[in-house]
Amino acid sequence: MEAAKKHFFSDMGVMLGRSMRHIFRSMDTIFTVCITPIAMMLLFVYVFGGAIQTGTDNYVNYLLPGILLISIASGIAYTAYRLFLDKQRGIIERFHSMPISRSALLWGHVLTSLVSNAISVVVIILVALIMGFRSSAGLLPWLAVAGILALFTLALTWVAAIAGLTAKTVDGASAFSYPIIFLPFISSAFVPTKSMPSVVRAFAENQPVTSIVEAIRALLSGQPVGNDIWVALAWCVGILLVAYFFAMRVYKKRV
């Protein structure tokens, strides 16, 4: 058993290194993921921010959590794209003809998504600091924010794995991310939900992005989190488990 575990982790490390080399040889992937969220942050803060009433004088503080989620939702599309290319080019079958753990390749793509999205998140936070973002949070709240973002990334990455394994075209592999990117716009990411019509408000307050945004916003501002953090964690863990189950099922069936 110990030998099998060691074999799996060493194989996964090799696959992670392979995928990360692809990332570092094409850094435009990370830049592309960052550009749109940063442009949106600039637009909303400096153009629309003065007209939006959020109950705070520093709109970038209010906006940043939603921008981070949009960045992650954009980044996971590349996981589906790269996984689709491996499937289309027969790379997966080639690796499976070798004496390696069968799921190591899939985990390599998932962990690469976690690392590359973490880099994008750091870049966006640095830009937000230049724009005036400030946080009174200590180390533990920041670690909690990092944990929530990591769980959110893993959950969406396993959804991306399903798309990459089942898509028929390159465009189809990444198209699934568009609704996810749009989801923060119907949440409390940009404006308080109380300003929305009743039907839209009901949807906004009961979808995963709102609870995640509210939890991160409270943690960064040093305010009581309340039940939002537990709802956010429940959404992230629930999506993660369901997506992981179906991704592995599709992976075993298709490959």
N, C-alpha and C positions, 0 to 999 in steps of 0.2 A: 504493500500500500504506500509506504513512504517513498519507495523508488518511483512509483507511478506519479505521485504528487510532485516529486522533484523533476521528473521528466516533463510534466505538464508546465510547471513554472519556468523551466529553462526554455522550452519551446515557445511559450508565450512571450518571454523576454526577447527571443530572437525575432518573433513576428512584430513585436512592438518596435524594436529597433529598425526593422525594415520599413514599417509605415512612417516612423518619425523621420527617417532619411528622405522619404518622399516629401514630407512637409518642409523640411529645411532646405531641400533643393528647389522648392517652389514656394518661397515665402509670400508670394503674391496671394496665396490662399488665405493666409491670416490677415493680410492687409485688406483683401476684399471683404472679409467678414467684418472687419472693424470699420471700414469706410462708411457704410450705410448707417449703422447705429450712431457713429460720431456725427455724421451729417444731420441726422434726425435730432440729436441732442443740441447741436448748434442752432438748428432751425427753431425748435420749440422753446429753447431758453431765450434766444436773442430776437426772435420774430413774434412768436405767439405767447411767450411767457408772461408778458405784461398784461395780457388780456385774460389770462386764465386764473381764476380764483381758487387757490388750494389751501388757504389759511396759513401760508408760510411765506416769508419774505425771500427765501432762497429756493427758487423753483428747481434748480439743478439737483438739490438734495432730494426733492420730491420725485424728480424724473428718473434719476439714475437707476433704481432697481428695475424698472420696466425696460430701460435701454439694455441693461445687462442680459435680461431674459431674451430680448430680441436678438442680441448678438449670438447667444447660445443656439437659439432656434435657427439662425442662419448658418451657423457653423456645422451643425449636425447634417446638413444636406450634403456636405462633402464626404461624410462617412458613407452615406448611401451611394454616392457617385463612385468612390474608390472601390467599394465592395462590389458594385455592379461590374466595374471594369475587370476586377479579378475573376468574377464569374464568367463574364463574356469571353475573356482571353484564355480561359482554361487554366488560370493560375491555381485556383482552388483544387482542381483535380490533380494538377501536377504535384502540389504539396501533399495531397492525400496519398499519392503513390510512394511517398517517402515515409520512413518510420518516425512520424511525429504525431503528437496529440491532435486529434481531429478538430477539436474546438479552439486550438491555440490561435489559428489564423483569425477567427472571428473575434476573439478576445483582444488580439493585437490591434484590430481596427477600433474596437470600443475604447481601449485605454489611450490610443492615439487621439481620439476625439476628446477625451477628458483633458489631456495635456494641452492640445492645441487651443481648445476653448478657454482653458485657464489662462493661457498667454493673451488671448483676445480680451478677456475680462480685465486683466491687469492693465493692458494698454488703454482701455476705455476709462478705467478708474483714474489713471494718470492724467488723461485729457480732462476728465471731470474736475480734478483737483486744480488744474490750470484755469478752468472756467469758474472756479469759486466753490466747488464742493468741499464741505467740511463735515467732520463727524466727531461726535463726543464719545463714541463707543470705545471701550477698552479691548483688550486682547481677546477675551472669551466671546464677546458678541461678534467680533470680526471672524473668529474661528467658526462660530455658528453660521454666519453668513456664507463662509466658504463651504461649509458642509451642505447647506441647502442648495447652493449653486452646483456643487458636485453631484448631489442626488438628482437634481433637475437635469443636468447634462447626461448622466447615465441613463435616466429614464427615457429621454428623447433619443439618445443614441441607439438604444435597443429598438425603438420604433423605426429609426433610420435603417437599422439592419434588416428589418422585415421588408422595408421598401426596396433596399438594394438587392435583396435576394429574389424578390418576386417581380421586379420591374422588367418590362420587355424592351425598353429603350432608355438611353441615357437621360433624356428629359423626364421620363416617368420616374426615374430613380430619385430625382431631387424635387419633383413637383409636390410631393407630400408635405414639404416643409412650409409651403405658402400659407395654408390655413393656420399653422402653428405660429408663424411670424405675425399673422394678422390678429391673433387672439389677444395679445396685450392691448390692442387698441380698444377692445370692448372689455375693459377692466378698469381698475383704479390706477393704472400705471401712469396715465397722463392727466386725468381729472378725477375728482371725487365722484363716486357712483351716485351720490344724492342729486347730482345735477342732470342725471339721465332720465328719459321716459321710463315709466314703471316696468314695461316688459323688458326693455334693454337692461334696466337696473337689476331686475331679478336674475337675468342671465349672468350679468357681470359679477354679481356678488356670490354666485354659486358655481363659478368655474375656477379651475386651479390657479390661474395666473394671479387673480386678485389676492387670494390668501398668501401666496408666495411673496408677492410684491409688498403687501402690508406687513408681513413678518420681517422681511429684510429692511424695510423702511423704519420700522420700530427699533430693530436692533442697531442700525446705524445711527439713529438719533438719540439712543439711550433712553427710549420710552418703554413702558411695559408692553410686552408682546401679546399677552393674553392667550386666547385660544388659536390665534392665527398661525402660530408656529406649528401646533399639532395638526391643524387642518392641512397646512402646507406639506408637512412631512407625510401625512396620510396620502395625499394626492401623489407625491413623488414616489413613495414606496409602492403604492398600488399600481401606478402606471409602469414602474420598473419591473415588478414581478410579472404582470400580465404580458408586457412586451417581451421580457426575457423568455417566458414560456413559449410564446408563439414564434419568436425568432429562432430559438433552438429547434423547435419542431420543424419549421420551414427549412432550416439549415440541414438537418438530418435527412429530410425528405428530398430536397433538391440536389444535394451534393452526394 
